């Protein structure tokens, strides 16, 4: 799967791109989606204009960790992996017995956006399994991305020459689009357009970049780790029936 978002929609966090990192071979977003399609016969591409694009394929996938795509009310979702507690989540979100992982993620996002009964870190933490997903809400031009706490599926992010954010489960795509400025998406973390990168395992702590160094000793992007000494400022509502977290995700 592949997702590309303009910096006006999803500004990448500090440290992901470094001056020393080499740019990818493919500079333009459209060229990267074309390259993805050339590698994956039957790939589907969605263009969101200046905001970005998505592409996905069901070819060459692990049957135990499949890829899904769905769109509901202008909310687009790419999902890779498997959720173990589907029955509980269907009940929690009032979904039908036919609901799949991708429809659960869309409904979880929509509930968070519209009503905010839970904080975003709890929404992701409630998903038990091996997964990575990308949600794009075209109505508000918002991005919501997450990966499980155990790196259960391959998932990477980086930037290109235009400072667009690129996400994919394919290292060949990342090398082509980002050069050395790509890195594994941080385990146990989620990223939103409004809140940036956060840890759902340690929601009260900030996340800091740690420079990545390749075999030649060159700095090439960053990994991210929880900074236990740096706490977030309070200001979130308390958990309860009257709490509304929709403006805090």
C-alpha positions as CSV (number, residue, x, y, z in Angstrom):
1,X,0.0,0.0,0.0
2,X,1.1,3.6,-0.6
3,X,-0.1,7.0,0.7
4,X,1.3,10.4,-0.2
5,X,0.2,13.6,1.5
6,X,1.1,17.2,0.9
7,X,2.8,19.0,3.7
8,X,-0.3,21.2,4.0
9,X,-2.3,18.1,5.0
10,X,0.3,16.2,7.0
11,X,3.5,17.9,8.1
12,X,6.1,15.4,9.0
13,X,7.7,15.5,12.4
14,X,11.1,17.0,13.3
15,X,14.0,14.8,12.4
16,X,12.3,12.5,9.8
17,X,14.2,14.3,7.1
18,X,17.8,15.5,7.5
19,X,19.9,17.7,5.3
20,X,22.3,14.8,4.7
21,X,19.6,12.4,3.6
22,X,19.6,11.7,-0.1
23,X,16.4,12.3,-2.1
24,X,14.6,9.5,-3.9
25,X,14.8,8.9,-7.6
26,X,11.1,9.8,-8.1
27,X,10.5,13.5,-7.3
28,X,6.9,13.9,-8.2
29,X,4.0,12.3,-6.3
30,X,2.3,11.2,-9.5
31,X,5.4,9.5,-10.7
32,X,5.6,7.5,-7.5
33,X,2.1,6.2,-7.8
34,X,2.8,5.3,-11.4
35,X,5.8,3.4,-10.3
36,X,3.8,1.6,-7.7
37,X,1.3,0.6,-10.4
38,X,4.1,-0.6,-12.6
39,X,5.2,-3.0,-9.9
40,X,1.7,-4.2,-9.0
41,X,-0.5,-5.3,-11.8
42,X,-4.1,-4.3,-11.1
43,X,-3.2,-1.7,-8.5
44,X,-5.9,0.9,-7.7
45,X,-4.9,4.5,-7.4
46,X,-6.9,7.4,-5.8
47,X,-6.0,11.0,-6.4
48,X,-7.0,13.7,-3.9
49,X,-5.7,16.6,-6.0
50,X,-3.2,18.8,-4.3
51,X,-3.8,17.0,-1.0
52,X,-2.2,13.7,-2.1
53,X,-3.0,10.2,-3.2
54,X,-3.4,6.6,-2.2
55,X,-2.6,3.3,-4.0
56,X,-3.1,-0.3,-3.1
57,X,-3.0,-3.8,-4.4
58,X,-4.3,-7.2,-3.2
59,X,-1.5,-9.0,-5.0
60,X,1.5,-10.6,-3.4
61,X,0.1,-10.4,0.2
62,X,0.4,-12.6,3.2
63,X,-3.0,-14.3,3.8
64,X,-2.6,-14.0,7.5
65,X,-1.9,-10.3,7.3
66,X,-4.0,-9.1,4.4
67,X,-4.5,-5.6,3.0
68,X,-7.9,-4.0,2.9
69,X,-9.3,-0.7,1.5
70,X,-12.6,1.0,2.1
71,X,-14.3,4.4,1.8
72,X,-17.2,5.6,3.9
73,X,-18.6,9.2,3.7
74,X,-15.4,10.6,2.3
75,X,-13.2,8.7,4.8
76,X,-10.6,6.6,3.0
77,X,-8.7,3.8,4.8
78,X,-5.9,1.5,3.9
79,X,-5.4,-1.3,6.4
80,X,-2.7,-4.0,6.5
81,X,-2.8,-6.8,9.1
82,X,-5.3,-8.4,11.4
83,X,-7.3,-7.4,14.5
84,X,-7.9,-10.1,17.1
85,X,-10.7,-8.6,19.1
86,X,-13.1,-7.9,16.3
87,X,-16.3,-9.1,18.1
88,X,-15.7,-6.8,21.0
89,X,-15.0,-3.8,18.7
90,X,-18.1,-4.5,16.6
91,X,-20.2,-4.3,19.8
92,X,-18.4,-1.2,21.0
93,X,-19.0,0.7,17.8
94,X,-22.4,-0.8,17.0
95,X,-21.3,-2.4,13.8
96,X,-22.9,-5.3,11.9
97,X,-21.6,-8.9,12.1
98,X,-20.1,-8.5,8.7
99,X,-17.8,-5.6,9.7
100,X,-14.1,-6.1,8.9
101,X,-10.9,-4.5,10.2
102,X,-11.0,-1.6,7.8
103,X,-14.7,-0.8,8.6
104,X,-13.9,-0.9,12.3
105,X,-11.0,1.6,11.9
106,X,-13.2,3.9,9.8
107,X,-15.9,3.8,12.4
108,X,-13.4,4.3,15.2
109,X,-12.0,7.4,13.5
110,X,-15.5,8.8,12.7
111,X,-16.6,8.3,16.4
112,X,-13.4,10.0,17.5
113,X,-13.9,12.9,15.1
114,X,-17.6,13.5,15.7
115,X,-18.2,12.7,19.3
116,X,-14.8,12.1,21.0
117,X,-15.9,9.8,23.8
118,X,-12.4,8.3,24.0
119,X,-8.9,9.9,23.7
120,X,-7.1,9.0,20.4
121,X,-4.5,6.9,22.2
122,X,-7.2,4.7,23.8
123,X,-8.9,4.3,20.4
124,X,-5.7,2.8,18.9
125,X,-4.7,0.9,22.1
126,X,-8.1,-0.9,21.9
127,X,-7.1,-2.5,18.6
128,X,-5.4,-5.8,19.5
129,X,-3.4,-7.4,16.8
130,X,-0.8,-6.9,14.1
131,X,-1.6,-3.9,11.9
132,X,-0.8,-0.6,10.3
133,X,-3.4,1.7,8.8
134,X,-3.7,5.1,7.0
135,X,-7.0,7.1,7.2
136,X,-7.6,10.1,5.1
137,X,-10.7,12.3,5.7
138,X,-11.2,14.3,2.5
139,X,-13.9,16.4,4.1
140,X,-11.6,17.9,6.6
141,X,-8.3,17.1,4.9
142,X,-7.1,15.2,8.0
143,X,-4.8,12.2,8.3
144,X,-4.8,9.5,11.0
145,X,-2.0,6.9,10.9
146,X,-1.1,4.1,13.3
147,X,1.0,0.9,13.8
148,X,0.8,-1.7,16.5
149,X,3.2,-1.9,19.4
150,X,5.1,-5.0,18.2
151,X,5.9,-4.0,14.6
152,X,3.6,-6.9,13.5
153,X,3.6,-5.7,9.8
154,X,6.2,-3.9,7.8
155,X,5.4,-0.2,7.6
156,X,7.6,2.8,6.7
157,X,7.4,6.6,6.4
158,X,9.6,9.3,4.9
159,X,9.6,12.4,2.8
160,X,10.3,13.3,-0.8
161,X,11.9,16.3,-2.5
162,X,8.6,18.3,-2.2
163,X,8.4,17.6,1.6
164,X,5.4,15.4,1.1
165,X,4.8,12.6,3.7
166,X,5.0,9.1,2.2
167,X,3.8,5.9,3.9
168,X,4.1,2.4,2.6
169,X,4.6,-1.2,3.5
170,X,7.0,-1.6,0.5
171,X,10.7,-0.8,1.0
172,X,11.3,-0.6,-2.7
173,X,8.7,2.1,-3.0
174,X,10.2,4.0,-0.1
175,X,13.7,3.9,-1.5
176,X,12.4,5.1,-4.8
177,X,10.4,8.0,-3.4
178,X,12.4,9.0,-0.3
179,X,16.0,7.9,-0.8
180,X,17.6,7.7,2.7
181,X,15.0,9.8,4.4
182,X,12.7,6.9,5.2
183,X,12.5,4.9,8.4
184,X,10.2,2.3,10.0
185,X,7.0,3.9,11.4
186,X,7.5,4.0,15.2
187,X,5.9,1.0,16.9
188,X,3.1,1.8,19.4
189,X,2.6,5.2,17.9
190,X,0.0,7.2,15.9
191,X,0.2,10.3,13.8
192,X,-2.4,12.9,13.1
193,X,-2.6,16.1,11.1
194,X,-3.5,18.1,14.1
195,X,-1.4,16.4,16.8
196,X,1.7,15.0,15.0
197,X,3.4,11.9,16.2
198,X,2.3,10.5,19.6
199,X,2.7,7.3,21.6
200,X,-0.5,5.4,22.4
201,X,1.5,3.1,24.8
202,X,2.8,6.1,26.8
203,X,0.3,8.9,26.0
204,X,1.6,11.3,28.7
205,X,5.2,11.3,27.4
206,X,6.5,13.1,24.3
207,X,8.2,11.3,21.4
208,X,11.7,12.4,20.3
209,X,13.7,11.7,17.2
210,X,16.9,9.6,17.4
211,X,19.2,10.1,14.2
212,X,19.5,6.9,12.1
213,X,23.0,6.2,10.8
214,X,23.6,3.9,7.8
215,X,26.4,1.5,7.2
216,X,28.5,4.3,5.7
217,X,28.1,6.4,8.8
218,X,25.7,8.9,7.2
219,X,22.7,10.3,9.0
220,X,19.6,9.3,7.2
221,X,16.3,10.3,8.8
222,X,15.4,9.3,12.3
223,X,13.8,6.6,14.5
224,X,11.6,7.8,17.3
225,X,11.5,6.8,21.0
226,X,9.4,7.8,24.0
227,X,11.1,10.4,26.1
228,X,10.1,9.4,29.6
229,X,11.5,12.6,31.0
230,X,9.5,14.9,28.8
231,X,5.8,15.0,29.8
232,X,3.0,16.5,27.8
233,X,1.3,19.6,29.2
234,X,-2.0,18.8,30.9
235,X,-5.1,20.3,29.4
236,X,-6.9,17.2,28.2
237,X,-10.4,16.5,29.5
238,X,-10.9,13.8,32.1
239,X,-12.3,10.5,31.0
240,X,-16.0,10.2,31.6
241,X,-19.3,10.3,29.9
242,X,-19.2,14.0,29.5
243,X,-15.7,14.1,28.1
244,X,-15.2,15.2,24.5
245,X,-11.8,14.3,22.9
246,X,-12.7,15.2,19.3
247,X,-10.6,18.3,19.3
248,X,-7.6,16.5,20.8
249,X,-6.8,13.8,18.3
